[in-house]
Amino acid sequence: MIIKILTDQQWAEFQANGLFRGSPADAADGFIHFSTPDQVPGTLEKHYQGVTGLVLVEVDETRLGDDLKWETSRGGERFPHLYADLSLAAVVSSQEVASQTSDRG
């Protein structure tokens, strides 16, 4: 399983449309970013400090086919990247995330 971190609004739109085309950051990079369960804490810390209303969407990677690529990224780790839209049919579960806080000014 792999994880996509979404805002509440993105998750609501995804559920309504049945398809997720990516966040602004995904669009800028040309693929949808995912994390493994072990990578989620680092991704939350790096990209979502101070952001409230987040949802972890668990996706069955076997439902994504050849459009899912594992590529080296942060710290030399391999991250899952989807070079296609994400179908709601690939989602297994979702859960809200506790707020990420930052002491940065």
LUMDREN-269332 format. One record per residue: x, y, z of N, C-alpha, C, O in turn; residue in three letters; residue number from 0. Coordinates in steps of 0.05 Angstrom, whole numbers, always signed. Layout:
<atoms>
+--------+--------+--------+--------+--------+--------+--------+--------+--------+--------+--------+--------+-----+-----+
:    n.u :    n.v :    n.w :   ca.u :   ca.v :   ca.w :    c.u :    c.v :    c.w :    o.u :    o.v :    o.w :   r :   k :
+--------+--------+--------+--------+--------+--------+--------+--------+--------+--------+--------+--------+-----+-----+
:      X :      Y :      Z :      X :      Y :      Z :      X :      Y :      Z :      X :      Y :      Z : ALA : NUM :
...
+--------+--------+--------+--------+--------+--------+--------+--------+--------+--------+--------+--------+-----+-----+
</atoms>
This chain:
<atoms>
+--------+--------+--------+--------+--------+--------+--------+--------+--------+--------+--------+--------+-----+-----+
:    n.u :    n.v :    n.w :   ca.u :   ca.v :   ca.w :    c.u :    c.v :    c.w :    o.u :    o.v :    o.w :   r :   k :
+--------+--------+--------+--------+--------+--------+--------+--------+--------+--------+--------+--------+-----+-----+
:    +17 :    -24 :     +0 :     +0 :     +0 :     +0 :    +17 :    +25 :     +0 :    +39 :    +26 :    +12 : MET :   0 :
:     +8 :    +45 :    -14 :    +21 :    +71 :    -14 :     +1 :    +93 :     -5 :    -23 :    +88 :     -5 : ILE :   1 :
:    +11 :   +116 :     +3 :     -5 :   +136 :    +15 :     -3 :   +162 :     -1 :    +18 :   +171 :     -9 : ILE :   2 :
:    -26 :   +175 :     -6 :    -28 :   +201 :    -17 :    -39 :   +219 :     +5 :    -59 :   +213 :    +17 : LYS :   3 :
:    -25 :   +242 :    +10 :    -35 :   +261 :    +30 :    -50 :   +282 :    +15 :    -40 :   +295 :     -3 : ILE :   4 :
:    -76 :   +286 :    +23 :    -93 :   +305 :    +11 :   -105 :   +324 :    +32 :   -106 :   +318 :    +55 : LEU :   5 :
:   -113 :   +348 :    +23 :   -128 :   +366 :    +40 :   -157 :   +355 :    +41 :   -165 :   +339 :    +24 : THR :   6 :
:   -172 :   +364 :    +61 :   -200 :   +356 :    +63 :   -215 :   +363 :    +37 :   -231 :   +347 :    +27 : ASP :   7 :
:   -209 :   +387 :    +26 :   -222 :   +396 :     +2 :   -215 :   +378 :    -22 :   -232 :   +369 :    -38 : GLN :   8 :
:   -189 :   +371 :    -25 :   -181 :   +354 :    -46 :   -194 :   +326 :    -44 :   -203 :   +315 :    -64 : GLN :   9 :
:   -196 :   +316 :    -19 :   -208 :   +290 :    -15 :   -238 :   +290 :    -22 :   -248 :   +272 :    -34 : TRP :  10 :
:   -252 :   +312 :    -14 :   -280 :   +314 :    -20 :   -285 :   +315 :    -51 :   -303 :   +302 :    -61 : ALA :  11 :
:   -268 :   +330 :    -64 :   -270 :   +332 :    -94 :   -264 :   +306 :   -107 :   -277 :   +298 :   -126 : GLU :  12 :
:   -244 :   +292 :    -97 :   -236 :   +266 :   -107 :   -259 :   +246 :   -104 :   -266 :   +232 :   -123 : PHE :  13 :
:   -272 :   +246 :    -81 :   -294 :   +228 :    -77 :   -318 :   +235 :    -95 :   -331 :   +217 :   -106 : GLN :  14 :
:   -323 :   +261 :    -99 :   -345 :   +269 :   -116 :   -340 :   +263 :   -146 :   -358 :   +255 :   -160 : ALA :  15 :
:   -315 :   +266 :   -154 :   -308 :   +262 :   -183 :   -300 :   +234 :   -190 :   -301 :   +226 :   -213 : ASN :  16 :
:   -291 :   +219 :   -170 :   -281 :   +192 :   -175 :   -253 :   +191 :   -187 :   -243 :   +170 :   -194 : GLY :  17 :
:   -241 :   +215 :   -190 :   -215 :   +217 :   -202 :   -199 :   +240 :   -190 :   -211 :   +261 :   -184 : LEU :  18 :
:   -173 :   +236 :   -185 :   -156 :   +257 :   -175 :   -134 :   +262 :   -195 :   -119 :   +243 :   -202 : PHE :  19 :
:   -132 :   +286 :   -204 :   -112 :   +293 :   -225 :    -87 :   +304 :   -214 :    -68 :   +310 :   -228 : ARG :  20 :
:    -86 :   +308 :   -187 :    -62 :   +317 :   -174 :    -65 :   +344 :   -161 :    -83 :   +360 :   -168 : GLY :  21 :
:    -48 :   +350 :   -142 :    -47 :   +376 :   -129 :    -31 :   +395 :   -146 :    -19 :   +387 :   -166 : SER :  22 :
:    -30 :   +420 :   -139 :    -13 :   +439 :   -153 :    +17 :   +430 :   -154 :    +30 :   +433 :   -174 : PRO :  23 :
:    +27 :   +419 :   -132 :    +54 :   +409 :   -131 :    +58 :   +385 :   -150 :    +78 :   +382 :   -163 : ALA :  24 :
:    +38 :   +368 :   -151 :    +38 :   +345 :   -170 :    +39 :   +355 :   -198 :    +55 :   +345 :   -215 : ASP :  25 :
:    +22 :   +374 :   -205 :    +21 :   +384 :   -232 :    +48 :   +397 :   -240 :    +57 :   +394 :   -263 : ALA :  26 :
:    +60 :   +411 :   -221 :    +86 :   +424 :   -227 :   +108 :   +403 :   -233 :   +125 :   +408 :   -250 : ALA :  27 :
:   +106 :   +380 :   -220 :   +127 :   +359 :   -224 :   +120 :   +339 :   -246 :   +137 :   +324 :   -255 : ASP :  28 :
:    +94 :   +339 :   -255 :    +86 :   +321 :   -277 :    +78 :   +293 :   -268 :    +76 :   +276 :   -285 : GLY :  29 :
:    +74 :   +289 :   -242 :    +65 :   +263 :   -232 :    +52 :   +267 :   -205 :    +56 :   +288 :   -192 : PHE :  30 :
:    +37 :   +247 :   -196 :    +25 :   +248 :   -169 :    +44 :   +236 :   -149 :    +52 :   +213 :   -152 : ILE :  31 :
:    +51 :   +251 :   -129 :    +69 :   +242 :   -108 :    +55 :   +224 :    -88 :    +32 :   +230 :    -79 : HIS :  32 :
:    +68 :   +203 :    -80 :    +58 :   +185 :    -59 :    +81 :   +180 :    -39 :   +104 :   +187 :    -45 : PHE :  33 :
:    +75 :   +169 :    -17 :    +95 :   +160 :     +3 :    +88 :   +132 :    +11 :    +65 :   +123 :     +9 : SER :  34 :
:   +108 :   +117 :    +21 :   +102 :    +92 :    +34 :    +93 :    +99 :    +62 :    +98 :   +121 :    +71 : THR :  35 :
:    +81 :    +80 :    +76 :    +73 :    +86 :   +104 :    +97 :    +96 :   +121 :    +93 :   +113 :   +138 : PRO :  36 :
:   +121 :    +84 :   +117 :   +144 :    +93 :   +133 :   +154 :   +121 :   +125 :   +166 :   +134 :   +142 : ASP :  37 :
:   +148 :   +130 :   +101 :   +156 :   +156 :    +92 :   +137 :   +179 :    +99 :   +144 :   +202 :    +98 : GLN :  38 :
:   +112 :   +172 :   +107 :    +92 :   +192 :   +112 :   +101 :   +212 :   +133 :    +98 :   +236 :   +129 : VAL :  39 :
:   +112 :   +204 :   +156 :   +120 :   +224 :   +176 :   +139 :   +245 :   +165 :   +136 :   +269 :   +171 : PRO :  40 :
:   +159 :   +237 :   +150 :   +178 :   +255 :   +138 :   +165 :   +274 :   +117 :   +172 :   +297 :   +116 : GLY :  41 :
:   +146 :   +263 :   +102 :   +132 :   +279 :    +82 :   +115 :   +300 :    +96 :   +114 :   +323 :    +87 : THR :  42 :
:   +101 :   +292 :   +117 :    +84 :   +311 :   +132 :   +102 :   +333 :   +144 :    +95 :   +356 :   +142 : LEU :  43 :
:   +124 :   +326 :   +155 :   +142 :   +345 :   +167 :   +154 :   +365 :   +146 :   +155 :   +389 :   +151 : GLU :  44 :
:   +162 :   +354 :   +124 :   +175 :   +371 :   +103 :   +155 :   +388 :    +88 :   +161 :   +411 :    +82 : LYS :  45 :
:   +132 :   +378 :    +81 :   +114 :   +392 :    +63 :    +88 :   +403 :    +75 :    +74 :   +418 :    +62 : HIS :  46 :
:    +81 :   +394 :   +100 :    +55 :   +401 :   +110 :    +55 :   +414 :   +138 :    +35 :   +413 :   +152 : TYR :  47 :
:    +77 :   +425 :   +146 :    +79 :   +439 :   +172 :    +58 :   +461 :   +173 :    +56 :   +477 :   +155 : GLN :  48 :
:    +42 :   +461 :   +195 :    +22 :   +482 :   +199 :     -4 :   +478 :   +183 :    -22 :   +494 :   +185 : GLY :  49 :
:     -5 :   +457 :   +166 :    -29 :   +452 :   +150 :    -49 :   +436 :   +166 :    -41 :   +415 :   +177 : VAL :  50 :
:    -73 :   +444 :   +167 :    -94 :   +429 :   +181 :   -113 :   +417 :   +160 :   -112 :   +424 :   +137 : THR :  51 :
:   -129 :   +398 :   +169 :   -149 :   +386 :   +152 :   -137 :   +368 :   +131 :   -143 :   +370 :   +107 : GLY :  52 :
:   -118 :   +350 :   +139 :   -106 :   +332 :   +120 :   -117 :   +304 :   +123 :   -126 :   +296 :   +144 : LEU :  53 :
:   -117 :   +289 :   +101 :   -127 :   +262 :   +100 :   -105 :   +244 :    +87 :    -94 :   +251 :    +66 : VAL :  54 :
:   -100 :   +222 :   +100 :    -83 :   +201 :    +88 :   -100 :   +182 :    +73 :   -118 :   +170 :    +84 : LEU :  55 :
:    -95 :   +180 :    +47 :   -111 :   +163 :    +29 :    -93 :   +139 :    +22 :    -73 :   +141 :     +9 : VAL :  56 :
:   -102 :   +115 :    +31 :    -87 :    +91 :    +26 :    -95 :    +79 :     -1 :   -119 :    +75 :     -6 : GLU :  57 :
:    -75 :    +74 :    -18 :    -80 :    +65 :    -45 :    -67 :    +38 :    -49 :    -44 :    +33 :    -41 : VAL :  58 :
:    -81 :    +20 :    -62 :    -70 :     -6 :    -70 :    -54 :     -2 :    -95 :    -64 :     +1 :   -117 : ASP :  59 :
:    -27 :     -3 :    -92 :     -9 :     +3 :   -114 :    -12 :    -17 :   -137 :     -6 :    -11 :   -160 : GLU :  60 :
:    -22 :    -42 :   -131 :    -26 :    -61 :   -152 :    -48 :    -54 :   -172 :    -49 :    -65 :   -194 : THR :  61 :
:    -65 :    -35 :   -164 :    -86 :    -25 :   -182 :    -77 :     -3 :   -200 :    -94 :     +8 :   -216 : ARG :  62 :
:    -52 :     +6 :   -199 :    -43 :    +29 :   -214 :    -28 :    +22 :   -240 :    -23 :    +39 :   -257 : LEU :  63 :
:    -20 :     -3 :   -242 :     -8 :    -12 :   -267 :    +20 :     +0 :   -272 :    +34 :     +8 :   -253 : GLY :  64 :
:    +27 :     +1 :   -297 :    +54 :    +11 :   -305 :    +58 :    +41 :   -303 :    +80 :    +50 :   -306 : ASP :  65 :
:    +36 :    +55 :   -296 :    +39 :    +84 :   -293 :    +52 :    +92 :   -266 :    +59 :   +115 :   -262 : ASP :  66 :
:    +55 :    +72 :   -248 :    +68 :    +77 :   -223 :    +97 :    +71 :   -226 :   +105 :    +49 :   -234 : LEU :  67 :
:   +114 :    +91 :   -219 :   +143 :    +88 :   -221 :   +155 :    +93 :   -193 :   +146 :   +111 :   -179 : LYS :  68 :
:   +175 :    +77 :   -186 :   +190 :    +81 :   -161 :   +215 :    +96 :   -168 :   +232 :    +85 :   -182 : TRP :  69 :
:   +218 :   +121 :   -158 :   +240 :   +138 :   -165 :   +255 :   +149 :   -141 :   +242 :   +154 :   -120 : GLU :  70 :
:   +281 :   +152 :   -144 :   +297 :   +162 :   -122 :   +291 :   +192 :   -118 :   +290 :   +207 :   -137 : THR :  71 :
:   +287 :   +199 :    -93 :   +280 :   +227 :    -86 :   +294 :   +234 :    -60 :   +318 :   +229 :    -57 : SER :  72 :
:   +279 :   +246 :    -42 :   +290 :   +257 :    -17 :   +308 :   +237 :     -2 :   +300 :   +214 :     +4 : ARG :  73 :
:   +332 :   +245 :     +4 :   +351 :   +229 :    +19 :   +359 :   +203 :     +5 :   +368 :   +184 :    +19 : GLY :  74 :
:   +356 :   +201 :    -21 :   +363 :   +177 :    -35 :   +342 :   +155 :    -33 :   +346 :   +133 :    -43 : GLY :  75 :
:   +320 :   +161 :    -20 :   +298 :   +141 :    -17 :   +282 :   +139 :    -43 :   +280 :   +158 :    -58 : GLU :  76 :
:   +271 :   +116 :    -48 :   +254 :   +112 :    -71 :   +225 :   +117 :    -63 :   +215 :   +106 :    -44 : ARG :  77 :
:   +212 :   +135 :    -78 :   +185 :   +142 :    -73 :   +167 :   +134 :    -97 :   +176 :   +134 :   -120 : PHE :  78 :
:   +142 :   +127 :    -91 :   +123 :   +121 :   -113 :   +112 :   +146 :   -126 :   +103 :   +164 :   -112 : PRO :  79 :
:   +113 :   +147 :   -153 :   +103 :   +169 :   -168 :    +84 :   +158 :   -190 :    +91 :   +140 :   -204 : HIS :  80 :
:    +61 :   +170 :   -191 :    +41 :   +161 :   -211 :    +39 :   +180 :   -234 :    +33 :   +204 :   -231 : LEU :  81 :
:    +45 :   +170 :   -258 :    +44 :   +186 :   -283 :    +17 :   +182 :   -297 :    +16 :   +175 :   -321 : TYR :  82 :
:     -4 :   +186 :   -282 :    -32 :   +184 :   -292 :    -50 :   +196 :   -271 :    -41 :   +202 :   -249 : ALA :  83 :
:    -75 :   +198 :   -278 :    -95 :   +206 :   -258 :    -99 :   +183 :   -239 :    -96 :   +160 :   -246 : ASP :  84 :
:   -108 :   +189 :   -214 :   -113 :   +169 :   -194 :   -143 :   +164 :   -193 :   -159 :   +182 :   -189 : LEU :  85 :
:   -151 :   +139 :   -197 :   -179 :   +131 :   -196 :   -187 :   +124 :   -167 :   -171 :   +112 :   -152 : SER :  86 :
:   -211 :   +132 :   -160 :   -221 :   +126 :   -133 :   -223 :    +95 :   -129 :   -222 :    +86 :   -106 : LEU :  87 :
:   -224 :    +80 :   -150 :   -226 :    +51 :   -148 :   -200 :    +39 :   -137 :   -200 :    +16 :   -127 : ALA :  88 :
:   -178 :    +54 :   -137 :   -153 :    +44 :   -126 :   -150 :    +50 :    -96 :   -132 :    +40 :    -83 : ALA :  89 :
:   -169 :    +66 :    -85 :   -167 :    +74 :    -57 :   -179 :    +52 :    -39 :   -200 :    +41 :    -44 : VAL :  90 :
:   -164 :    +45 :    -18 :   -172 :    +24 :     +1 :   -184 :    +36 :    +26 :   -204 :    +25 :    +36 : VAL :  91 :
:   -173 :    +58 :    +36 :   -183 :    +70 :    +60 :   -172 :    +99 :    +62 :   -155 :   +108 :    +46 : SER :  92 :
:   -183 :   +113 :    +82 :   -174 :   +141 :    +87 :   -176 :   +146 :   +117 :   -192 :   +134 :   +131 : SER :  93 :
:   -159 :   +164 :   +126 :   -161 :   +172 :   +154 :   -151 :   +201 :   +157 :   -132 :   +209 :   +144 : GLN :  94 :
:   -163 :   +216 :   +175 :   -155 :   +243 :   +181 :   -128 :   +242 :   +195 :   -122 :   +223 :   +210 : GLU :  95 :
:   -113 :   +264 :   +192 :    -86 :   +267 :   +204 :    -88 :   +288 :   +226 :   -101 :   +308 :   +222 : VAL :  96 :
:    -73 :   +283 :   +247 :    -71 :   +304 :   +268 :    -56 :   +328 :   +256 :    -40 :   +324 :   +238 : ALA :  97 :
:    -62 :   +352 :   +265 :    -50 :   +376 :   +254 :    -20 :   +375 :   +256 :     -9 :   +365 :   +276 : SER :  98 :
:     -6 :   +386 :   +236 :    +23 :   +389 :   +236 :    +29 :   +417 :   +245 :    +19 :   +436 :   +234 : GLN :  99 :
:    +45 :   +419 :   +266 :    +52 :   +446 :   +276 :    +82 :   +451 :   +271 :    +97 :   +433 :   +267 : THR : 100 :
:    +88 :   +476 :   +271 :   +116 :   +484 :   +266 :   +124 :   +506 :   +285 :   +108 :   +523 :   +293 : SER : 101 :
:   +149 :   +505 :   +294 :   +159 :   +527 :   +310 :   +176 :   +546 :   +294 :   +190 :   +564 :   +305 : ASP : 102 :
:   +175 :   +543 :   +267 :   +189 :   +561 :   +250 :   +174 :   +588 :   +247 :   +149 :   +588 :   +248 : ARG : 103 :
:   +189 :   +610 :   +245 :   +176 :   +636 :   +244 :   +174 :   +647 :   +217 :   +163 :   +669 :   +214 : GLY : 104 :
+--------+--------+--------+--------+--------+--------+--------+--------+--------+--------+--------+--------+-----+-----+
</atoms>
